[in-house]
Amino acid sequence: MTDPADVVIVGGGPAGLAVASWLARWGHHAVMVDRGRRRRRTIGADAAEPLPWGLSVSPRAVQRLIELGVDPLAQGWHRHGGARLHLDGRLLDVPWSADGGPLRTSVGVTRDVLARALSARARQDGVSVLDEHEAVSAVIERGFVRGTSVRSLADGSRRDLRAPFVIVADGAGSTFGRALGTLRTTNWPSLTTVQSTWPSDRGDEGWMEVRTGVVDPEGERLTAITTVTPLGEGRVSVEVAVPSTSRHSASINVAGLFDQVAQGLAPDWGLDLSRPGGRQRSERLPVGLSIRPHAGPTFLVIGNAVGAVNPFNGDGLAFGLESARLAAEAVHIALRDGDPMALATYSRELEQRLGGFFKLGRFALRTLGHTRAVDTIVGLAGRTPRTTARVARFMAGLADVATPADPAQRAALALARSLPEA
């Protein structure tokens, strides 16, 4: 790593690996700083093995991965044809492909498998990976971010890593981003998610399952979304997402709520709760591009660090990868043309392509925080299955949110422009 870097990427998650791959592929020297395996020692019980937390990869994310050169279908990851919705005692199957549309599939995979595939892609593209290092502070020259000071987790040594541009990709709660002045819009909703993986009698099924609402131990109905994702090989991932707009969200014991949900699912899904795949994974996700600013004169913020997360379902992979592609295009033009002002196109493109969809999602998330509203929506959904299926596919991000072909989808996104900010 003797050549000077063109761009430094802070964070080695999916968005960071993707933006590094695109830039390296386009001929730029991309250096990625990643804590790597040592990070897992603070999370998991076994430092020698990566934790097999599961992940639901939406059809939109599958398409973004294919464009990047990591084909989940060719990799043999477990496929789903659609989602099975539980609507107040009724079941509705929503296939991802419908009405003669393109073939779509979601997949279930463990996070370590996805990380290895993306890492291999990045190294194949020529990305320089500074593994087992952490970015401790920004290098500031004449008021501009020009790299990062990094510390080795192996021996504690420090050095400065300089580059004309920096991309912040260190995930939800981004410490590096906050040091540069990024802040979450606190009156916009967020999601708290809890997830784990278990052996299951139905781990090889070809449908995901989505349930809304949960009754807490005191008998009160709470707004929550439970997603069960078959991973293949006799395992499933269970995730519970609680919106910040849910009643008493600040006082909910999400770990206890998750245990209650898992126990309720165990008989139906044949879960072996005595054999969890590692500790519970819990995080608070900013959604709907709620982190501002998206960029500075010499840095961009992507993925969960900018809140590129679908408010409807908490999918951060698909839109994180899209933010990575947009960031890569902006930096590529800036480096190619020697014009740092090109970075300004990133924020504009984010808002133009995703702003309406995310605004609609934030508004829906605020509405869904009211239990009565959820009950009404679920009741209507059970009586209008075809419309419900179209809405579910839209909420899952299957529409091209920039130029949707479906007139109803265009109308929904047009409506978003007139909605009050949420």
ChimeraX attribute file (.defattr): number of C-alpha atoms within 10 A of each C-alpha:
attribute: neighborCount
match mode: 1-to-1
recipient: residues
	/A:1	9
	/A:2	4
	/A:3	6
	/A:4	13
	/A:5	19
	/A:6	21
	/A:7	29
	/A:8	26
	/A:9	30
	/A:10	30
	/A:11	25
	/A:12	25
	/A:13	21
	/A:14	26
	/A:15	30
	/A:16	30
	/A:17	27
	/A:18	27
	/A:19	33
	/A:20	34
	/A:21	29
	/A:22	23
	/A:23	26
	/A:24	24
	/A:25	16
	/A:26	14
	/A:27	13
	/A:28	20
	/A:29	21
	/A:30	27
	/A:31	26
	/A:32	26
	/A:33	25
	/A:34	25
	/A:35	20
	/A:36	17
	/A:37	14
	/A:38	16
	/A:39	15
	/A:40	16
	/A:41	13
	/A:42	10
	/A:43	14
	/A:44	18
	/A:45	13
	/A:46	12
	/A:47	14
	/A:48	11
	/A:49	12
	/A:50	17
	/A:51	21
	/A:52	21
	/A:53	23
	/A:54	27
	/A:55	26
	/A:56	25
	/A:57	27
	/A:58	24
	/A:59	25
	/A:60	22
	/A:61	25
	/A:62	21
	/A:63	19
	/A:64	21
	/A:65	21
	/A:66	13
	/A:67	10
	/A:68	18
	/A:69	15
	/A:70	18
	/A:71	16
	/A:72	23
	/A:73	14
	/A:74	8
	/A:75	11
	/A:76	10
	/A:77	19
	/A:78	23
	/A:79	24
	/A:80	25
	/A:81	20
	/A:82	22
	/A:83	24
	/A:84	18
	/A:85	23
	/A:86	17
	/A:87	20
	/A:88	14
	/A:89	7
	/A:90	12
	/A:91	15
	/A:92	17
	/A:93	16
	/A:94	22
	/A:95	18
	/A:96	23
	/A:97	16
	/A:98	13
	/A:99	5
	/A:100	6
	/A:101	8
	/A:102	9
	/A:103	10
	/A:104	19
	/A:105	24
	/A:106	26
	/A:107	27
	/A:108	28
	/A:109	25
	/A:110	22
	/A:111	17
	/A:112	16
	/A:113	17
	/A:114	21
	/A:115	15
	/A:116	11
	/A:117	17
	/A:118	24
	/A:119	22
	/A:120	16
	/A:121	19
	/A:122	27
	/A:123	15
	/A:124	12
	/A:125	18
	/A:126	20
	/A:127	24
	/A:128	19
	/A:129	21
	/A:130	19
	/A:131	17
	/A:132	16
	/A:133	26
	/A:134	21
	/A:135	24
	/A:136	15
	/A:137	16
	/A:138	21
	/A:139	18
	/A:140	13
	/A:141	9
	/A:142	6
	/A:143	8
	/A:144	15
	/A:145	20
	/A:146	21
	/A:147	28
	/A:148	24
	/A:149	17
	/A:150	23
	/A:151	20
	/A:152	16
	/A:153	16
	/A:154	10
	/A:155	8
	/A:156	9
	/A:157	10
	/A:158	15
	/A:159	11
	/A:160	16
	/A:161	19
	/A:162	21
	/A:163	21
	/A:164	19
	/A:165	25
	/A:166	28
	/A:167	26
	/A:168	26
	/A:169	31
	/A:170	27
	/A:171	27
	/A:172	21
	/A:173	19
	/A:174	20
	/A:175	17
	/A:176	22
	/A:177	29
	/A:178	14
	/A:179	12
	/A:180	16
	/A:181	11
	/A:182	20
	/A:183	18
	/A:184	20
	/A:185	13
	/A:186	10
	/A:187	11
	/A:188	21
	/A:189	25
	/A:190	27
	/A:191	25
	/A:192	18
	/A:193	22
	/A:194	21
	/A:195	23
	/A:196	23
	/A:197	30
	/A:198	27
	/A:199	23
	/A:200	22
	/A:201	18
	/A:202	20
	/A:203	24
	/A:204	19
	/A:205	18
	/A:206	21
	/A:207	23
	/A:208	25
	/A:209	19
	/A:210	20
	/A:211	17
	/A:212	19
	/A:213	20
	/A:214	20
	/A:215	14
	/A:216	15
	/A:217	10
	/A:218	6
	/A:219	8
	/A:220	11
	/A:221	14
	/A:222	23
	/A:223	26
	/A:224	25
	/A:225	19
	/A:226	24
	/A:227	22
	/A:228	26
	/A:229	32
	/A:230	33
	/A:231	30
	/A:232	21
	/A:233	13
	/A:234	15
	/A:235	26
	/A:236	32
	/A:237	27
	/A:238	24
	/A:239	25
	/A:240	28
	/A:241	25
	/A:242	25
	/A:243	25
	/A:244	21
	/A:245	20
	/A:246	21
	/A:247	17
	/A:248	11
	/A:249	18
	/A:250	10
	/A:251	7
	/A:252	14
	/A:253	10
	/A:254	18
	/A:255	16
	/A:256	12
	/A:257	20
	/A:258	22
	/A:259	15
	/A:260	15
	/A:261	18
	/A:262	23
	/A:263	14
	/A:264	13
	/A:265	15
	/A:266	15
	/A:267	11
	/A:268	11
	/A:269	17
	/A:270	15
	/A:271	24
	/A:272	17
	/A:273	15
	/A:274	8
	/A:275	10
	/A:276	17
	/A:277	19
	/A:278	17
	/A:279	15
	/A:280	18
	/A:281	16
	/A:282	16
	/A:283	14
	/A:284	16
	/A:285	28
	/A:286	29
	/A:287	31
	/A:288	30
	/A:289	29
	/A:290	26
	/A:291	26
	/A:292	18
	/A:293	17
	/A:294	23
	/A:295	23
	/A:296	18
	/A:297	14
	/A:298	22
	/A:299	25
	/A:300	27
	/A:301	33
	/A:302	31
	/A:303	28
	/A:304	31
	/A:305	33
	/A:306	32
	/A:307	28
	/A:308	32
	/A:309	28
	/A:310	26
	/A:311	30
	/A:312	25
	/A:313	19
	/A:314	22
	/A:315	23
	/A:316	27
	/A:317	26
	/A:318	24
	/A:319	26
	/A:320	29
	/A:321	25
	/A:322	25
	/A:323	28
	/A:324	29
	/A:325	22
	/A:326	19
	/A:327	26
	/A:328	25
	/A:329	19
	/A:330	22
	/A:331	32
	/A:332	22
	/A:333	16
	/A:334	19
	/A:335	17
	/A:336	12
	/A:337	10
	/A:338	11
	/A:339	11
	/A:340	17
	/A:341	13
	/A:342	18
	/A:343	26
	/A:344	18
	/A:345	16
	/A:346	24
	/A:347	20
	/A:348	13
	/A:349	16
	/A:350	18
	/A:351	15
	/A:352	13
	/A:353	15
	/A:354	22
	/A:355	20
	/A:356	22
	/A:357	28
	/A:358	25
	/A:359	26
	/A:360	26
	/A:361	23
	/A:362	25
	/A:363	19
	/A:364	16
	/A:365	24
	/A:366	19
	/A:367	16
	/A:368	20
	/A:369	22
	/A:370	15
	/A:371	18
	/A:372	13
	/A:373	13
	/A:374	18
	/A:375	17
	/A:376	10
	/A:377	14
	/A:378	18
	/A:379	14
	/A:380	14
	/A:381	21
	/A:382	19
	/A:383	12
	/A:384	10
	/A:385	15
	/A:386	13
	/A:387	12
	/A:388	19
	/A:389	20
	/A:390	20
	/A:391	16
	/A:392	19
	/A:393	19
	/A:394	20
	/A:395	18
	/A:396	20
	/A:397	21
	/A:398	18
	/A:399	18
	/A:400	16
	/A:401	19
	/A:402	16
	/A:403	11
	/A:404	15
	/A:405	11
	/A:406	13
	/A:407	9
	/A:408	13
	/A:409	19
	/A:410	17
	/A:411	11
	/A:412	15
	/A:413	22
	/A:414	14
	/A:415	13
	/A:416	20
	/A:417	14
	/A:418	10
	/A:419	12
	/A:420	9
	/A:421	12
	/A:422	17
